[in-house]
Amino acid sequence: MHDHTDDDVVYVEKTEPQARQKTPPPDIQGWGADLDPKMRPAVPMERTPPRLDNVHWDAPAHQPRTVKVFHSTERPGLTPVFGTSTPPSGVSGLIRGAAFRYSENDLRHWLMLLFADRVNVVEGILQDLAHGHIPNIYAEMGGPAEWRHNRAGFIRKAMIAGAVLAAMVYIVRQKRRS
C-alpha cells in the first residue's frame, strides 16, 4: 500500500484552469491534441479575433415605402429592403391585413394567408374578364405540362372532375323536376 501525503493529493479547485488544459491526463489517448495551433484543422483559416469583428458594416438605407407592406408582429418594424411587386388589394388584401394581426405561430395567420391567395386568384380571373381577356385556365394551371409529364395523374384528375361535374348536373336536374 502507498502512503499519501498532502503534497501528493491534487485538488481540482486548487489548480488553475490553464494548468489543467495544458497538461492532458496521461491515461486518455488523444486528449488535448488540438491545443497546438499547428494541429488544428482550421489553421491557417481560423483567425483571432474572428473576421466579422473586424468588419465595420453599415446597414443599407431604408427603402421608401410607397405601398402597404405587411410585417410580422414578432418584429417591431420593417426590414431595410422589402418586396413591393404585388401590393395587397381588394378582398384578398383585407384578408391579408387581418391575417397579419395574428402571430406567425398562430394557425389562423397561415390559414388566412392561404385563403387570401385563393381569393386573389379569383380576383385575377374577374379582373381579366372585366378587361375583356378570357384567361386560358387550362394552360395557366399547368395542363399541358401535366399531360406531357404525368399523364396517369392527369387522367385520374379529369375522371374525378368529370364525376363531380356529372353529380352536380344530376342534382340540379333532380331539383328542377321536383
N, C-alpha and C positions, 0 to 999 in steps of 0.2 A: 504494500500500500504506500502511496505517495503522500507525504505531509505537505499541506498547503500553507503558505504564509500569506499575509496580507498583500505582499508585493506581487505574488503570482496571480491573484484574482483580479480580473479586469471587469469593472462595472461599466456597462454601456453608457450610463448617464454621466460618467466621469470623463468620457472621451469626447473629442471634438468631432463634429460630423465630417470634416475634410479628412481627418486622420483615418476614419473608418472607410471612407471612399477610396483612398489611395492605397490602402493595404487590403487587397482582397482576401477573403478567407481561403486558406490553403486547401481545404477539402472540397471546394466546389470548382470544378474544371470550367474554365472559360469566364469566370467571374471577373468583371472589370475589363473585358477585352477591348471595349471601345473608349477607355479612358485616354489612351494615346490618340491625339488628333489624326495621326497618320493611318490609324487602323479604322477610323470612322468611314462608313460608306459614302457619306455626303461630302466629304472633303475632296477637293477644294471648293465645291459649290456652296457649302454652308458658310454663312458669314456671321460675324459677331460685330456689331449688333445686326439684326436681320435687315434685309434690304428695304422693307416697307417703312421702317423707322426713319430712313434717310430721305425718303421721297416727300417733298412738300407739294401736295396735290391740292389744287384749288377746285372747289365744286363748280360745275358748269353753271352758267347763267340760267335763271329760270325762264322757261318757255312761256310766252304770253298766253293767257287763257282766253280764247275767243268763243268757245262753245262750252256747254255744260260737260264737266268731266267728273265722273264718279270715282271715289276712292274709298278704301276700306275704313271701317270705323276703328280698327285697331291702330291705325297710323294717324297722327294729328293733321297732316297736310298733304299737299300734292308733292310728288317727286319733281325734280327739276325738269325732266323731259317726260312727255306722255304722248299717247296717240290720240289723234282727232280725226281719223279717216271716216268714221261713222258716228257722228254725234247722235245722242238719243233724240228721238222724235216720235210723235204720235202716241198711241196707246202703249206700244212696247216701251217707249221712253218713260212713261208714267210707271209702268210695272217695274222697270229697272230702278227708278228712283225709290220706289217702295222697297225693293229688294236690298238696296244699299243702306237702309235704316237698320237692318239686322247685321249681326256679326258674321264673319266668314265661317265660324264654326257652327252656325245655326243652319239647319237643313232648309228652312224656309228661304234663306238667301239664295241658295243654289237652285232650288226648285222654281223660284220666281224668275231667276235669270234664264233657265231653260224654257220656261213658258213664254217669256218675253222674246226669245229667239224665234219660237214658233209663230207668235203673233206678228213679228217683224216679217216673216216670210209671207204671210197672208197680206200684210200691208204692202209689201213689194209687188205682189201679183195684182192687187187692186190699183196700185199706182200705175203699173204698166197698162192695165186695161183703161184707166182714165186718160192716158196719153195716146190711146189708140194702138197700142202694141200688144199683140196676143203672144204671151210667153209660151215658149216651147218647153213645157214642164217635163216631158219625157227626156229630152236631151239635157236639161238643166239638172235633173236629178240623177244623171249618170246612166240612163237607159242603154245607150249604145255600148258603153264600156261594160256594163253588166252582161249584156247579151254576148259580147265578144269574149269575156274572161270568166264568166260564171253562169253559163247557160242553164245548168240544172237549177241553180238558185233563182234565176230569172223566171223560169217556167213555173217553179213552185210558187213564187210570189204572184205571178199572173193568175194561176189557178185559184189561189186564196182570194185575191182581189175579185176575180170573176164570181166566185161562190158568194162572197159578201154582197156584191152588187146584185146578183140574182135573188138572194134572200131579201134584200131591201125592196126590189121591184115587186116580188111576190107579196110582201107585207103591205105595200102601198096599194096594190090591186085588190087585195082582200078587204082592206078598209074602205075602198071606194065602192065595192059591191054591197057592203052591208050598211 
